[in-house]
Amino acid sequence: MIKIERALISCWDKSQLLPLAQTLTEFKVEIISSGGTARYLEENGIPVTPVEAVTEFPEVLGGRVKTLHPRIHAGILATNSTEHQKELQSIQARRIQLVVVNLYPFVEEAVKNRLPLEKAIEYIDIGGPTLLRAAAKNFQYTVVLPFASEYERFIQLFKEGKGNVPLSFSREQAAKTFWFTTWYDSQITAYFDEYLHHEDTNTRLPLLMEKHAALRYGENPHQKAAFYAPAFKGKTGMAAVEQLQGKQLSFNNYVDVDAAYRLVAEFTEPTVAIIKHTNPAGIATRTVTAEAFTEALSGDPVSAFGGIVALNRPVDAATAEEMAKIFFECIIAPDFEEEALKRLKKKKNLRLLRAAVGHFQEPFWEVKSVCGGYLVNESDSIKENTDQFKVVTETEPTEQQWADLLFAWKVVKHVKSNAIVLAREQKLLGAGAGQMSRVDSVELAGWKAQKFNHETTGAVLASDAFFPFRDGIDKAAALGVTAIIQPGGSIRDEEVIQAANEHGIAMVFTGIRHFKH
């Protein structure tokens, strides 16, 4: 147990502070304080010893230096050893067993209000983190309270212990303190990184996040989960999504909604995609949104059940009427017309989400966890110059084939590797996703298309990576494919091109690979 006889209190947030101070006073604990905290306590009848009475040194630099003094920090860091007690006496200092400090609200004031640098720095706390870390380091002798939410539990334990606090509580608060001061410094680091770009920035990976949403569970019910987003930048991506109705988003909803909206964000024309387990079950581009939806749905109406619908145009009444006929988990769009909302809100559990398409077009750093660490890479947000795509076969694509090839190329980028997409008239006919061999993906894409009676003769094919053998081309030709787009770059490119020429297939090399693992 740690006996509390003296306490240092310095708080920006004074909510819930009064009951704590009153309890300490009842137990004859001396309270040391300064500035606004001291005035607040005195105005509420709490006896206070000013910091300057302890240090015999006035506040300087407009209050920037108050508690940074040996008599304060020695009192916090001293143990009960004879040597430490002698040293305390030599500098006329006494032990401090409780430190109640919360920090200047850098995130709340500077970051979220986007203050300019010269104003933001005034919200950087220097003395506060120093006091917290000192107390946390000496947790065996000093109790630290960095959060107002812990005051009530402290009071209960303090009263039960008749002025003493369990060491286990002190150790727990120390752990929370080191976590909090690390997070606090990370927000300042991130803020400054917008102004200062160091050559060695990429040698470190500070995950500068705050919890944006608690989730019921993760990929499966036995897994805990939450959604975190950067605290230091304006909201973008999934953090910018506004939920208009429906159940709370699940872990898998977040993953699938992100995949769906990033896919339709590739297109400038009205486009609708239906996603299942991050892969497109259907996607189509049309001049009318309702038609784009019905065409996307017809791609694979079975897999569409329980899927995610994404549109890059506002949902109108006609489209809503069609969507309401099917069970979907989520619908995300830039907006919903009033009549569309009225119709869709009849389905109480349907999650309706609104976000600007632009929030899903910005490049970002992708972070994936592996056992023992993290993998980080730039998002696949490359702006491709189609003028640099190269026709490598004797047959040139027609104008319609070019339109379909570019459509398919945008889609295949968002299909799990090995990825193959069959398309015609800017509509997905079938996709082969996540297969162990590319030729299997071609066969799967053809099987999916034929299952729903889609005519593959005259279709185009997109492959996210090169064909390692000609067998994929031969399978495509058997399906009636007339044009193929792929990165190229295989040691057997000549063999693959020869196969395309034999079958009269036009083939385009992009020079860009789009693996999605």
C-alpha angles and dihedrals in degrees: 000000000000116000113219115216103145130029134191113210124187116154136166090189106054097177112127090008098112098065089049093050092045091052092050090050092051088057092049094249113161111235119210116196145147145200119359094353092056092048092049092051094045092049087056095050098260115141110236134189108213116235090234089058088059097042097034084220127107126236109268139193093034093304096313089120116044113119100026094107134117093240090058100040095039088053090053098042100041120108125209092263119129091239093054092047091052091050091050090053091049092059094036093246132139134205120274111203101181130046117188108184136148123181140245106277098249094160096042096046109023104029104035092042090047092229118189115257097258091057097036093060090065087068093056107108116215107166095040098060089043092055092045095049093046092053092044091051090053095043092139088069106016129053118214126202113189097161130060088212089071097054096088093052091046091052091051093049092042092054093044089052092047092237097336129103126208116254089228090063091049092051091050092051090049091055091049090048095054090048091050097047089049090052092046092053091046091059091052090047091051092048092053091045088069088063102033122046112191125199090231096050092110092055088077133046113204107183095214100189142137127199109270098176138002113227128211090234143327132256087319131023094254092058123086117224147172137175116242126191135181111278094199102060136057113273115274138160115007091352088064095053115115116207111216098183145336139067123326113283114258127218091259091046090058092051095046097042090051091050092047097049094043088055098052089042086070090070132074095191122074104286135173125194131188113204130198119183091345093304124103114253087182140355133170139172119216138152091247120055096216090054091048088055096049091047091049090049092051090057091076112347092175097056090041090072108106092006136132120261119207126185129183090206131059114275111252128198095262093052092045091053091056094044092050090066092068132058109246130170097216142001118201125187141145088260146335125235114235094251091047091053091047091055098043096045089068085077096071098191095046109111111226113196131187128196138143112261089228090068088069098046099065119103115246141167114269116214122196125179124229126178105289100009152359136281115216129189140152115271115258092259099132115151104228123209105219089195086073094055109112129219104218101178135077090247118072120214116253121237091262091047091052090053091050094044092054090046092050092045091057091048098046089056087068098046121095115257134289080049130181125170128192115199142166132179088006094300130116111245098176142337134209108208136182097356124155093233131034094227089057089054090053091051092046092050090051093047091050092050094048092045089067094039096253113161108237096184105108093017124135126229131214125195122194092215137018124290108250092199138019092247091090090055092048091052091048091051090052088057091053096253111166103184135029133194120196140145098253120205102125121135084234096052091121091054090049093048090048090054091051091050091050090055095042091243120153112228130196126195116208099183089222126102122208107193112172113191 
